Amino acid sequence: MTQVETLPKHIAIIMDGNGRWAKARGLPRFKGHQEGAESVSVITEECARRKIQQLTLYAFSTENWKRPKR
């Protein structure tokens, strides 16, 4: 018997925590963003491979504008 795989047509991902990820590892913030970008690449390729029709990435919140300047 073959197994039928049910996949969604649309996947949405809220990208958050790259800076915290880097900080927890003693790395500069931009390293967290580099890792996040690599994850986006992997996810995008996998969605294409599996024929997911839509991928939404939420990468910036309006709350980020309210953060104190460094």
C-alpha positions in Angstrom: 0.0 0.0 0.0 1.3 3.5 -0.8 1.1 6.3 1.7 -0.6 9.5 0.6 1.0 12.7 1.8 -1.2 15.6 2.4 0.6 18.9 2.1 -0.7 22.5 2.5 -1.0 24.9 -0.4 0.2 27.8 1.7 2.7 28.0 4.5 3.3 31.2 6.5 6.3 31.7 8.7 7.0 34.4 11.3 10.7 34.9 11.4 11.7 36.0 14.8 14.6 35.5 17.2 17.7 35.7 15.0 19.3 38.3 17.2 18.5 36.4 20.4 19.8 33.2 18.8 23.1 34.8 18.1 23.3 36.5 21.5 22.7 33.2 23.3 25.7 31.8 21.4 28.0 34.7 22.1 27.9 35.7 18.4 27.3 39.2 16.8 23.7 39.9 15.9 24.4 39.8 12.2 25.4 36.2 12.5 21.9 35.4 13.6 20.5 37.2 10.6 22.9 35.2 8.3 21.6 31.9 9.9 18.1 33.1 9.4 18.8 33.9 5.7 20.2 30.4 5.3 17.1 28.9 6.8 14.9 30.9 4.4 17.0 29.4 1.5 16.5 25.9 2.8 12.8 26.4 3.4 12.2 28.0 0.0 13.9 25.1 -1.8 12.0 22.5 0.2 8.7 24.2 -0.5 9.5 24.3 -4.2 10.5 20.6 -4.1 7.3 19.7 -2.5 5.2 21.9 -4.8 3.9 24.1 -2.0 2.0 26.8 -4.0 2.5 29.8 -1.6 5.1 30.7 1.0 4.7 33.8 3.1 7.6 35.1 5.2 6.9 37.7 7.8 10.3 39.2 8.4 9.7 42.6 9.9 7.2 43.9 12.5 6.1 47.5 12.8 7.0 47.1 16.4 10.7 47.0 15.2 10.4 50.7 14.4 9.7 51.4 18.1 12.9 49.8 19.3 15.5 52.1 20.9 18.4 53.1 18.8 21.7 51.6 19.7 
